[in-house]
Amino acid sequence: MTKRIFRSLLLVAFAVFLCSLALIMGVLYDYFSRIQQTQLRMQTQLAARGVETGGADYFDGLDVQDYRITWIGRDGSVLYDSDADSGRMENHLAREEVQEALQGGFGQSQRLSATLTERMLYAAQRLPDGTVLRLAIAQSSILTMLLGMGQGVAAVIVIALTLSVILARRLSGRIVKPLNELDLDRPLENGGYEEIGPLLRRLDAQQKQLQAQNNQLLLEMAEKTQAEQARREFTANVSHELKTPLHVISGYAELMQNGMVKLEDVGSFAGKIYDGAQQMGKLLEDITRLSHLDAADRDG
């Protein structure tokens, strides 16, 4: 049971950690994206002022590293591009950010690159002469961000997993400890979890019922023992009682058989033999009744 609880707690802790990590990465990515878009807008506005002031001369000697600058004519043709030959570039009039700039003065858009590993952010500013100045910057995707933070993320995962194992082990031990310390002989005297209260009450009731059954069984056994003792005593008494009339009958009958009884005493001897026989008959009737009672008890 402890192992099952430990695995469940560890799984829940690790799942919560992964969800939290994904949420944090998403929030951070969104936060940095908004900052980057704000900076791109500011850089576009600054570059637009430079072009307004210096015209095409603004691009002479311009050293651009993080941004790509594109100057687009009113018809969509590329007048200048910091990364490519403007004469070979396709018309940009249909681009989303260019259309927004022509209509509202400023436009923004974003598109995934061909490799899907980075996203391009675009910001376009319409100039007083109707041309459009556009700046673009590459933004890494969440996958690229995770790969770039691989060592840090791996370290966090290892630390979180280690802490999860330690905490899950301790918590599982604490959860199971009250169950292991239950006194099943006195169920109602246990504290711990209220959820197992019905189980403990049922166990107490079963123990009381079992104790009552045991007491009843002991009483029945005691009664049977007493009955058996009474039977043995009765048998011994009957044996003793039978010996007396049997000796009397046998003795008087032997005297009469050997002619050692006077004729006038024959009636007296016969009466004593009769009395002994009657006494034996009563004892035999008692034994018969006792046998019937035993048979009835065994059948019952």
KANOR-V961530 format. One line per field, one symbol per residue. ss: DSSP state (a for helix, b for strand, c for the rest). psi: psi as a letter, one per 20 degrees, with the letter a starting at -180 (. if undefined). burial: 1 if it has 24 or more other C-alpha atoms within 12 Angstrom, else 0. A space follows every 50 residues. Layout:
# KANOR-V961530
ss: ???
psi: ???
burial: ???
This chain:
# KANOR-V961530
ss: caaaaaaaaaaaaaaaaaaaaaaaaaaaaaaaaaaaaaaaaaaaaaaaaa aaaaaaaaaccccccccbbbbbcccccbbbbccccaaacccccccaaaaa aaaacbbbbbbbcccccbbbbbbbbbcccccbbbbbbbbbcaaaaaaaca aaaaaaaaaaaaaaaaaaaaaaaaaaaaaacccaaaaaaccccaaaaaaa aaaaaaaaaaaaaaaaaaaaaaaaaaaaaaaaaaaaaaaaaaaaaaaaaa aaaaaaacccccaaaaaaaaaaaaaaaaaaaaaaaaaaaaaaaaaaaaac
psi: gghggghgggggghgggggggggghgggghghghghhghggghghghhhg hhgibhihipjpopghqppppprhjiqohqpiirohhjqrpjhiqghggh ghhihqqqrqqqrhijiqpppqpppprhjirpppqqqppqrhghgghhkg gggggggggggghgggghggghghghghhhjpnihmhijqccphhjghgh hhggghggghgghgghghggggghggggghgggggggggghhhghghggh ghhgghhjkjpqhiigggghghhgghggghgghhgghgghghgghhghh.
burial: 00000100110011001000000000000000100110011011101100 11000000100000001111111101111111000000000110101110 11001111111000000011111111100111111111111100000000 00000000011001101110010000001000000010000000000001 00000000000000000000000000000000000001001100110110 01100000000000000011011001100100100000000000000000
